Amino acid sequence: MNSSLCHGWVSHRRLTPRHHAFRYRVGMFYLDLDEQTHWRGLSRWLARSRLAPLCWRETDYLPALTARGIPLAHAARQLVGQATGHAPQGAVHLLTQLRCWGLSFNPVSVYFCHDRDGHLVAILLEVRNTPWRQRHHYVLPVQDGQPDAFSLAKAFHVSPFMPLDMDYRLRFVLDGQRVHVHMANWREGHKVFEAHLALRREPLDRPALHRYILSFPWMSLRTVSAIYWQALRLLLKRTPVYNHTASQGDLSLGHASKEPDHVRPHTER
């Protein structure tokens, strides 16, 4: 089975105009959307009820499409096809936090899209912002099945403490044992922020699912609370606040290019 549980750490480091850093334990799910019949039946603690300890509803993701009855895997393929001109036809794997006790919020959900032969061909990022709860999507075409380095212009206002005129540089490490995502924000040739998600994968079965719920009983609430706590800390440091730009809509897309070979950089708050 491709689906797995993920445990690890998320860390943020702001370099300017105020130094700010933090690190939190985090639990996430890496789900093969073709395996829903299996992992949805693992436990009654993972249910369709919004008030369950864990809830899976496809309409929590890409709602502009899934709310119209389009299956989530098809919705992800459709967005990749709109951006690249070719919709992948293989498995779609989703890295995310599930709805927990009625609350659903993911700063970013990552869709790893494969071709029929199982090769990774694109990464779709579904980004949400705070406090506006809007969504934006970036598509990263993958060459030769390897999620190497990517560079793209920021096209969506994420945090009140970050301006829009900057670039993202991203790197991914993905294998059977780990998922690592590294992102750096660059502005006018200088790195101003970086975030790193380092996760260890383990098999998704009934005992592991119950251990996860006991280890991360309020994961969604912890995520939202941490966002606003760090925002308060930034305000107390007199970090500049930038005006929110107009929403670009649920189906807006950003495009990525391969990062130049000479660049070697090491979700915002």
TIKOLMI-394240 format. One record per atom (N, C-alpha, C): x, y, z. Coordinates in steps of 0.02 Angstrom, whole numbers, plus 50000, padded with zeros to 5 digits. Layout:
REM residues N
XYZ
...
This chain:
REM residues 269
500424994050000
500005000050000
500445006250000
500255011249961
500645017449957
500495022350013
499895022050041
499695026850093
500095025550157
500215030950194
500605030450255
500445036150303
500635035050366
500625040450415
501305043850415
501315050250433
501945054050433
502015057750500
502595057150530
502745060550592
503395064450582
503435070350612
504055074050606
504005081050633
504345085650599
504405092450623
504305097450566
504015103150583
503985108750538
504345114550571
504775117950534
505155123450561
505125129450514
505105135350542
505095141650504
505655146050531
505965149850486
506485154650506
506435160850464
506285166450495
506245172850462
506905176550474
507195179150420
507855182250425
507825189850428
507305192850399
507255200150397
506525201950388
506305207850410
506675213050446
506745211650521
506395206550546
506465204350616
506625196950615
507125195050653
507275187850658
506735184450698
506505178650673
505975175050707
506005167750685
505955163150732
506005156050715
505595151950764
505365146150740
505025141350783
505045134550751
504875129450793
504885122450770
504355118650809
503945114850773
503395111150804
503405103850779
503195099350823
503035092550801
502395092650760
502365088250711
501785088250667
501635081050645
500995079650635
500785073250606
500365074450545
500485070550492
500125071450430
499975064650399
499575064650347
499405058650310
499665059250239
499955053750215
500145053150145
499685047950114
499195050150074
498645045850053
498635044749978
498625038449958
498495036749889
497735037149880
497495041649838
496775042649831
496435036749799
496805032149768
496505026049741
496415020749794
496675021949855
496635016949909
496115018849962
495645023249944
495165025749994
494765020050026
494565015149988
494175009650015
494545006250073
495195005750067
495595002450119
495655006950181
495935012950173
496095016750234
495485019950266
494945020850229
494335023550260
493995018250304
494155011850294
493855006550334
494295004250392
494835007650406
495295005350458
495005005950528
494605011250541
494365012450608
493745016850606
493305015950656
492725020450661
492935027350683
493555028150707
493805034750725
493965038950663
494005035750605
494095039250542
493435038450504
493025043750504
492335043150480
492175049050434
491565048950408
491325054450367
491005059950408
490845058450471
490555063450515
491045069050528
490815075250521
491265080950531
491525081350603
491165078250651
491365078750721
491755072750745
491975068450699
492375062650717
493085064850735
493465060650772
494165062250786
494555063850723
494415060050670
494695061450604
494135060550553
494105065150506
493575064950456
493875065850386
493665061450340
493885062150271
493295064150228
493345070050198
492855072450150
493225075650092
493095073250032
493455075849974
493305083249964
492715085549985
492535092649975
492935097350020
493335094650066
493805098950104
494375101250059
494455098250001
495015099549955
494755101649887
495095106349856
494925108749789
494165109549783
493855113349828
493115113449831
492775116349770
493115120649732
492795123249672
492625117649622
492985112049627
492855106349583
492505100749620
492745098849679
492455093149715
491735094649737
491575100949752
490885102549771
490395101449714
490655100949653
490225099549594
490195092149579
490475088049624
490445080849615
491025077849579
491535081749563
492135079049530
492575075649583
492755069349574
493195065949622
493855069849630
494125069549690
494715073649706
495305071949660
495425065549647
495985063749604
495895066749534
495275066549508
495135069449442
495225077049444
495025080149500
495105087449506
495845089349504
496265085649540
496985087149539
497265086349469
497075080949435
497325079849367
497085085449321
496475087749330
496215093049287
496605099449295
496775101249357
497165107349369
497865106849340
498175100949347
498835099949317
498785100549241
498255097649212
498165098049140
498075105149116
497705109249154
497605116249135
498275120049134
498715118349181
499345122049186
499875119549137
499875113049123
500425110149083
500215108049013
499555107549002
499315105148937
499245097648933
499425094148988
499375086848988
499155084549057
498575081449062
498325079049126
498595072049139
498955071049195
499215064449211
498655059549223
498775053149208
498245048149213
498395042749265
498925043649304
499095038649355
498855040649424
499165037549474
498955038549543
499085045749566
498665048049611
498745054449644
498835053249719
499395055449747
499535054649818
499485061549851
499145061849907
499005068149942
499345068250009
499745073450022
500045074650087
499645080150122
499345078650180
498875083350210
498755081750283
498405086350317
498115085050383
497365084150374
497095078750401
496375077550395
495975082050442
495345083050424
494875086550468
494875082950536
494905086850590
494965084050657
494455087350703
493995083250731
493475085850776
493105091850745
492945091350681
492555096450648
492945102150617
493595102650631
493995108250606
494455105850551
494445109350494
494875107650438
495255113950417
495925113550421
496335118850394
497025116150379
497245117150317
497915115350295
498245121450265
498795123850294
499155129250260
499345127350188
499535121050179
499665118650111
499535111050110
499205108850058
499135101750043
499505100449977
499855094849975
500285093349917
500035087149882
499925087749816
499695082149775
500275079949730
500475073649737
500995070849695
500645066849640
500695069249578
500315066449522
500765062249477
500565056149461
500965051349424
500655049749357
501065047149312
500805044649248
500605037349256
500365034349202
500115027449205
500665022549225
501295024249211
501845019849228
502115020949299
501785025349336
501995026449405
502525031749414
502715035349362
503225040549367
502905047049390
503225050449436
502995056949459
503085062049403
502535065449384
502575070149328
502395077349348
502065078249405
501885084949426
501725085049500
501845090849531
501655092049601
501175097949601
500605097049633
500105102349639
500095104549712
500175111049724
500145113849791
499485117649799
499095115649848
498475119149865
498615123249928
498665129749920
498875134249974
498275138050001
498235138550068
497705142550100
498035147950142
497705153650148
497995159150186
497605160650249
497915164550292
497595166650355
497665174150360
497145177550385
496515174750411
495955174250359
496115174950295
495585175550245
495305168950220
495665163450232
495435156750213
495295156150138
495695159550098
495655158850026
496135153350002
496075151549939
496485146149911
496815148349846
497385145349834
497745146449771
498115140049755
498265138949691
498585132749670
499195134149626
499735130749643
500345131049603
500465124049574
500675123749511
500835117449479
501575117249463
501915111949485
502635111149474
502745105149429
502905106149365
503055100549321
503705097049343
503685090449343
504265086449365
504595083249304
505245083949299
505625081149244
505945074649265
505885069449224
506225063049235
506035059749300
505435061249325
505185058049385
505515060349449
505945065349446
506315067649504
506085074649524
505795075549585
505575082249607
506175086349630
506535089049582
507155092649597
506985099549625
507325104649603
507225111449628
506765115349582
506345119449613
505865123449575
505915130749597
505765135149550
505745142249565
505115145149533
504745149149571
504125152149545
503995158649580
503655163149546
503465169549574
502875168649622
502915171949678
502355171849725
501765175449693
501175172249693
500595175049659
499985175449705
500085174349770
499515173849816
499725176349884
499325180749913
499475183649978
499345178450032
499855176250066
499795170850115
499765173650186
500275177250206
500335179850274
500315187450273
500005190550323
500015197950326
500725200750336
501195196450354
501865198750370
502355197550313
502095195750254
502525194750196
502235198550137
502655202150098
502405205550038
502295200549982
501995202949928
501855198549872
502435198249822
502845203449820
503375203849769
503995199849791
503945193349788
504515188949803
504435182449765
504965178449767
504975171949733
505025166349783
504735160549764
504815154349802
505335149949769
505745146749809
506185141449785
506065135349828
505895129849796
505675123849831
506095117849811
506185113349860
506505106949849
506105101549884
506085095649854
505715089949882
506165083849886
506095080049939
506385073349945
505815068749962
505715063649921
505145059149929
505365052049915
505305047649965
505445040549956
505015036550004
505145030150010
504725025850051
504785027150125
505315030550147
505425031750218
505315038950240
505315043650195
505285050650216
504965055150164
504725060750188
504495066250146
504785072650174
505195076050134
505485082450153
505295087650102
505085093450127
504935099150084
505295105150112
505685108450071
506035114550091
505825120250046
505655125950077
505445131850039
505825137950065
506065141950019
506385148350037
506055153949998
505955159550032
505685165650000
506265170349987
506315172649924
506845177149904
506535183649879
506865189249897
506625195749875
507225200149858
507225202649798
507765207049774
508445203849784
508495197349770
509135193849774
509345191549843
508905192249893
509085190349961
508555185549989
508795180550025
508335175950058
508075179250121
507405179450128
507105182750185
506735177950232
506615171850208
506235167150248
506355160150222
506325155150266
506345148250244
505945143850291
505665138550263
505265133750302
505465126750280
505445122150328
505645115250313
505155110450347
504915105750309
504485100450334
504855093850326
505005090550382
505385084350382
504955078950415
504735074150375
504275069050399
504565062050387
504425057650435
504595050550428
503945046650415
503945042450365
503355038550347
503335031850384
502725029550401
502635022850429
501995019950400
501925013350398
501335010250368
500695012650401
500185013450361
499525015550385
499095009350396
499015007550461
498575002050479
498175004150541
497744999750565
497305001550620
497685003550684
498164999550709
498525001650769
498905008250759
499215009150701
499585015350689
499115021350687
498525020450658
498035025850655
497815027850725
497695022950769
497495024550838
498065027950876
498675025850865
499245029250897
499295036450873
499165037450809
499195044250781
498675048750816
498065046250823
497535050350854
497715052050926
498025047350962
498225048651031
498815053451034
499255053150984
499835057650984
499655064650960
499175065150914
498985071650886
498225072350889
497935072650950
497205072550956
496855078750930
497215084350925
496915090650903
497365093950852
497565090150800
498065092550754
497845098850718
497225099150694
496985105150657
496975111250703
496725110350764
496695115950811
497395118250829
497865113550837
498555115350852
498845119550796
498695117650733
498965121350676
498705128550676
498045129350682
497755136050681
497995140150741
498015137050800
498235140750860
498965143050853
499385138650825
500085140550817
500165146350768
499755146450715
499795151950667
499655158650701
499125158850741
498935165250772
499405166950830
499675162050865
500165163450917
500795166450886
501035163650831
501635166450799
501485173250770
500875174450746
500695181150722
500725186250778
500485184350837
500525188850894
501255190450911
501685185450911
502385186550925
502695191450874
502505190650810
502765195150759
502525202250769
501895203050790
501635209750804
502005212950861
502145209050913
502515211650971
503225213650952
503495210550901
504165212450876
504125218250827
503525221050817
503415226550770
503625224850699
503455218750679
503575216550610
503085220050564
503315222750508
502865226350462
502295221850438
501705224950430
501115221450405
500955224150335
500815219650288
500675221450219
499935220650204
499665225250164
498965224950146
498805218650106
498225215850119
497995209950083
497785211950013
498025208349963
497815209649894
497165206049879
496855207849825
496205204849807
496285197449794
495765193749811
495765186549800
495815185049726
496185179749709
496245177749640
495805171849622
495415169449670
494925164249655
495175157249668
494705152649678
494875145849697
495255142049643
495185143949579
495505140149527
496105143749497
496345149049531
496925152549505
497535147949508
497985148749461
498555144349455
499205148349449
499715145849482
500385148449472
500795143349435
501305145549402
501725141049362
502435141349388
502755135649385
503445135049409
503915133549352
504535135349361
505055133449314
505605129749353
506015126149317
506585122949349
507055128349374
507335127049432
507775131949463
508455131949427
508755137749417
509415138049385
509915133849423
510375130749387
510855126349418
511285129749470
511395136349463
511855139649510
511515141349576
510855140449581
510495142249642
510505136249689
510685137349752
510695132049801
510405134749867
509745135949872
509455138649933
509345133149986
509445135050038
509255130550092
508505129550090
502835138250195
502215141750201
502315147350252
502235151950250
502495157950280
502195159350349
502595162150391
502345165350452
502935169150482
